[in-house]
Amino acid sequence: ATDYLENKGTIKGRDGANETSNASCGNNYWWWYFGNDTCAQPGTSIYLQAGKLLNAGEIIGGRGGDGQQTGAWGGGLSIYGTNVANTGTIRAGNGGRLLGDQPGTAGGGGYVSMWAKDSVQSSTPTGVTTGDGGNCHNPSASQMGGNGGNIWINAQSQVALEGLYTTGQGGTNCSTDGQRGRFNTDPSVLSLSGAGTKIDGGDISIYGG
């Protein structure tokens, strides 16, 4: 943590490795195999915290690795401060896909969490976007798609939003497709401005006061 953090470049999480061809990874959640580098690995998440935090560049989570029966989760983004401002791109990582014909579970999309003690101000033509859930390979084989990542934007005082805010799509081509990501904001004061402002997601919860 620091008193002030400003990003004008690119902060990018590393993509997770795909399952190797000689791996023996079953149909379980990816974290059962965390540390087993032959199985699909999650995308790297990013955690930023400062008193005042400004993003004018890119913050990007890593993609989750693909696997035969288990896809890994996409990297999430946690952005915390007393005051948080964003004029750039914030994009979480997509979940890993299923590549095999056996039952399995694809990886969930990475989340975006922006929390401030005082205020969050985000004006972004390029968007705040969470990761898509991983797709399946064989919808006849009890395969479950990954859920899209959620967006949480909250502050004790004020949240002011302008631009595009899009939650991840659920994985498709599955016996059970993944769910669309959710959007939630619940500050004391909420401002939505701009003709091009759009919040696009599954369940959208907007509260103020």
Buried (B, 14 or more C-beta within 10 A) or exposed (E): EEEEBEBEEEBBBBBBBBBEEEBEBEBEEBEEBEEEEBBBBBBBBBEBBBBBBBBBBBBBBBBBBBBBBBBBBBBBBBBBBBBBBBBBBBBBBBBBBBBBEBBBBBBBBBBBBBBBEBBBBBBBEEBBBBBBBBBBBBBEBBBBBBBBBBBBBBBEEBBBBBBBBBBBBBBBBBBBBBBBBBBBBBBBEBEBEEEEBEBBBBEBEBEEE
